[in-house]
Amino acid sequence: MHKMLTVAVVVLTAMVVAEGSEATPPPAPPGHLRCLSNASRDLAIRAAERSPVVRRLIEDIERSDVVVYLEILAAPQTHQFRASMRFVAWTGGIRYLLVQIDGFGINGTDQVALLGHELCHALEVAADLKVRDPASFQKFYQRIGTGWGSCNFETANARATERRVRDELAQEHLS
């Protein structure tokens, strides 16, 4: 488990370093956490290095049938959410999710904690094989979460995970 994550962090780090060089390494096989930009790749690396909770979440996602695309939104958002997850598709036995984190005016600690929160949601989906489309995704969160509006839901588990990540990061500063 830990070895897989270490390899993933090394590969992601090598990809970031290689972007500035002329030699292009062969592409690494895609994992289940797929970063859509340099900013999202940097966040994933930073989060895995700083938070054992996030590291375990990534390891668990790697063993699931869920692929998570991670996007950092660079422009100010008009909605009230700093992070969200959407169901994208189910094909070939794989469920695809999109996690978006607001990167405008949010510090690195908040981004790491929000990533942990959203990865927890991804594992909630991974645990229920009946979630295979946006409608079953919405019904799932109506069942396990609390909601407001027509399609906004939250779970106690994801909130607790975010708090654990924040606690880890606070302890890091005390060391």
Order of alpha helices (4+ residues) and beta strands (2+ residues): alpha-beta-alpha-alpha-beta-beta-beta-alpha-alpha-beta-beta-alpha
